[in-house]
């Protein structure tokens, strides 16, 4: 009988343990792809990041369970678009994505600001105020209307490089004057990249360069996702109305929650 005991043990290992432990049927378990974007998304972040925590909690309210995978952004989108995974988080909507995905209500609302050296006096309200500044950009990013006008009209000098990290080092060295970046992500990056002395040399302006509503995408190639997105949206709206989303944000960010996140459900949508 020893051989039978060995076979049974092997079969038990093959069963997804978390699904058994939580008593959730496999058809109620969703596989969601993520990219690295701390503190909103990250393999090493608590709950896989703020956005992942919100997605997980909303699905739990709706009776689902979520498993996450982390890939480069392009592959995360590809796997979900093809229906090889149930969905991906979190993304800005577009006409192309609406063709391939069911798009949720906004999961998080973020803001881009200008980072600059603390010893450089800086204030701005409109694009004319940005004249003659050297603005660092990262290749592949969509920075929105403000930066589009700056570049198309030649209002300021722009320099494009391959990574956000490089732009922060250029900013610290005085090789650029301004760098637009998501405020929360930028602050985390500064903390991780730079020494405390270097970090104190940088600051940010509170006027938003852009505001983004970021969403969960569920693949149209996966049967049942139309119903799942409706379940998710109902739970997410209830979470925002009851303060559940803000509690997750405050737990992760303390008093540093972006003002754009302190909106009513109707304002967010």
Secondary structure, 3 states (H helix, E strand, C coil): CHHHHHHHHHHHHHCCHHHHHHCCCHHHEEEEEECCECCCECCCCHHHCHHHHHHHHHHHHCCCEEEEEECCHHHHHHHHHCCCCCEEEEECCCHHHHHHEEEEEEEEEEEEEEEEECCCCCCCCCHHHHCCCEEEEECCCCCCHHHHHHHHCCCCEEEEECCHHHHHHHHHHCCCCEEEEEHHHHHHHHHHHCCHHHHHCEEECCCCCEEEEEEEEEECCCCCHHHHHHHHHHHHHHHHHHCHHHHHHHHHHHHHCCHHHCCCHHHHC
